[in-house]
Amino acid sequence: MITASTVREPTKTLREKSADSFQAALAAVLTAGLEDALQAGDHPKAVALINRGFAEGNPQLGCDLLCRAIAVVGAARTWTVQLAPLSRIHQRSAPPSEQAEELSARVP
């Protein structure tokens, strides 16, 4: 029988710890930037920071930033933001010569 005291949470991998650390740092930077932009009335910059929260962070970060902007400015303002797809795959681009070879290999 397993008791609550003997059950351990799985240890996070270094990659998971790094991702958590990155997300926390990104959230802090974007939140500070958003606050500055909202205080200055710079709505285009605020929208850019919110978009970055969705694109580089996660959906929750983008939503938190958007909610903060709405709370400060009000719901009467129309906010147009871009949502990043949930399944992004970060890949390094191949050098142009390799891309040309790859494209020519696909074309019959």
C-alpha positions as a printed Julia matrix, in Angstrom:
108×3 Matrix{Float64}:
   0.0    0.0     0.0
   1.32   3.43   -0.94
   0.72   6.22    1.51
   0.7    9.93    0.75
   4.05  10.41    2.45
   5.81   7.9     0.18
   4.4    9.2    -3.12
   6.83  11.61   -4.75
   6.16  14.11   -7.46
   8.24  13.45  -10.55
  11.38  15.52  -10.63
  11.48  18.15  -13.35
  14.07  17.77  -16.03
  16.59  20.51  -16.68
  14.67  21.43  -19.84
  11.43  21.79  -17.86
  13.16  23.89  -15.19
  14.68  26.09  -17.89
  11.29  26.5   -19.58
   9.67  27.5   -16.3
  12.47  29.98  -15.62
  12.19  31.43  -19.13
   8.41  31.79  -18.83
   8.73  33.55  -15.48
  11.37  35.96  -16.81
   9.37  36.61  -19.99
   6.21  37.3   -17.97
   8.06  39.76  -15.73
   9.59  41.66  -18.66
   6.37  41.78  -20.68
   4.29  42.82  -17.67
   6.68  45.65  -16.8
   6.74  46.79  -20.42
   2.96  46.64  -20.63
   2.57  48.73  -17.48
   4.95  51.36  -18.88
   3.15  51.4   -22.24
  -0.27  51.73  -20.6
   0.92  54.56  -18.35
   2.31  56.38  -21.37
  -0.88  55.75  -23.37
   1.15  53.93  -26.02
  -1.51  51.47  -27.15
   0.36  50.17  -30.22
   3.27  49.19  -27.96
   0.85  47.59  -25.5
  -0.69  45.52  -28.29
   2.78  44.49  -29.48
   3.67  43.31  -25.97
   0.39  41.39  -25.64
   1.02  39.74  -29.01
   4.49  38.78  -27.85
   2.95  37.21  -24.73
   0.77  35.0   -26.92
   3.5   34.22  -29.45
   6.54  33.68  -27.25
   4.91  32.84  -23.97
   1.79  30.79  -23.62
  -1.93  31.41  -24.03
  -2.35  32.17  -20.33
   0.37  34.84  -20.37
  -1.21  36.51  -23.4
  -4.64  36.42  -21.74
  -3.25  37.84  -18.48
  -1.62  40.72  -20.35
  -4.76  41.4   -22.37
  -6.93  41.36  -19.23
  -4.53  43.8   -17.54
  -4.75  46.16  -20.52
  -8.55  45.99  -20.51
  -8.62  46.64  -16.75
  -6.44  49.75  -17.12
  -7.83  51.21  -20.36
 -11.36  49.84  -20.24
 -13.37  47.45  -22.31
 -14.58  50.26  -24.59
 -11.27  50.22  -26.46
 -11.04  47.6   -29.19
  -8.0   45.38  -28.74
  -6.79  43.5   -31.79
  -4.22  40.86  -30.94
  -2.76  37.91  -32.79
  -3.08  34.48  -31.28
  -0.18  32.1   -31.86
  -1.03  28.52  -32.83
  -0.89  26.06  -29.96
   1.38  23.62  -31.77
   4.36  25.73  -32.76
   7.51  23.93  -33.74
  10.66  25.96  -33.38
  13.09  24.97  -36.11
  16.27  26.6   -37.17
  16.18  27.59  -40.81
  18.55  25.84  -43.15
  21.09  27.98  -45.0
  19.68  29.35  -48.3
  21.72  26.89  -50.38
  20.23  23.92  -48.51
  16.72  25.37  -48.79
  17.1   25.67  -52.57
  18.32  22.08  -52.79
  15.44  20.89  -50.65
  12.88  22.74  -52.78
  14.34  21.48  -56.02
  14.28  17.93  -54.68
  10.51  18.22  -54.05
   9.58  19.73  -57.42
   9.07  17.04  -60.12
